[in-house]
């Protein structure tokens, strides 16, 4: 699939992307240019000892030791100017312990504008066990990061993404959902995460998760990613009106 305003060619499913990252023994972190965290994969969460809910919407600078923040700001200026070389850095875990890492930043662009930064992160102590990859921005790793970022955007892990399209409310599978479930589904498709949905609808995150579990059961899926893919599939099944 190719989008109108980019040259992304999206082939893998998110599960395949996750498997590739596991093979690379790597974490994945996506953030806005301003620093707001958009997504971290399970390996990254394990390393830094946070849950997805704790990180959601937070500034990634919380993961940098205070004494290294001035140096990091200079690194950020270089990255945002287009310098995508591999770098060595240090992450601060929730417990306060530190983790030396190697990371490869990649700018995610929409047209000429940089809208986010996606980084592959590796534990410096385990780099010797990682698969060798091409680190050049125009090489295999750069192309892989572009595909990964495109796939994540496609399944609406970026806040505010509407790439899934319109929810087919007239489809029988959607009709079986309760009004509140359809309301939560619309916010999920719009790119909001559980805490933001709860705040917007004036309910608790626990209630949102309960409604999500109910939708998983009704639509025969296992998680949010599968739910979004299911809705995309229902949209394609709906016959086009003349």
Beta strands, then each sheet from edge to edge (+ up, - down):
strand 1: 26-32
strand 2: 37-40
strand 3: 86-92
strand 4: 98-110
strand 5: 113-123
sheet 1: 2+ 1- 5+ 4- 3+
end
